[in-house]
Amino acid sequence: MSRSSAPGTVSPYEAVLGARIDDLHPRLRRYFSTIADGHVGVGRGVFDVVGSPRRSVWPLLAVLARFGVAFPGYERGVAFDVVNTPVTGRAAVAAERTFHLRSGTAVMRDRIAHVSGALVDDLGRGGILRVRFVAAVDGAALVLRSDRVGFRLGRMRVRLPRLVAPRVTLTERFDDDRGEQVVACTVELPVLGVIYSYRGSFDYRIESRG
């Protein structure tokens, strides 16, 4: 991505990774660096799989779907779009992901920010879920692993105990052979295992917001 014209402004990933961002694949460095003022990052691609084949967790996912966090079901070959918009005056990025499902269009929103040395992701309408990530660079890929998960209850934030909190792992890498960015995410619950996941690839570019 292009650097922002605002002095001192960095992306949340630059703020957390520091010099380690240079260890990422060059195309990932572009993706995770600051978006220039007046621009957005736009990605288009296909998820090989998205959702959960475990029908027993669909009622939970249906509740999350009301807030724009996830959706019940399991589909293959799902076209999707993502738009990343920098948050003015903060080391933060707001993302809107549109999934073109057989059952219709699902839109999911989140905002990830640099908070006290970590990446904090507020997901869904009103930031109903909050996930704190630890970031690592592994073989030119970025790996995010959750170490804290909570939810909003009215005006309060409730942190889930580690023994019952879901574990979220997100990996972003670039496939030189395919010329595409590859993303994979899993959400696991203790005892139950993986309850939600997606993986796919996409092209990405910076566009003028006007």
Secondary structure by P-SEA (a helix, b strand, c coil): cccccccccccaaaaaaccccccccaaaaaaaccccccbbbbbbbbbcccccccccaaaaaaaaaaaccccccccccccbbbbbbbcccccbbbbbbbbbccccbbbbbbcccccccbbbbbccccccbbbbbbbbbcccbbbbbbcbbbbbcccbbbbcccccbbbbbbbbbbbccccbbbbbbbbbcccccccccccccbbbbbbbcc
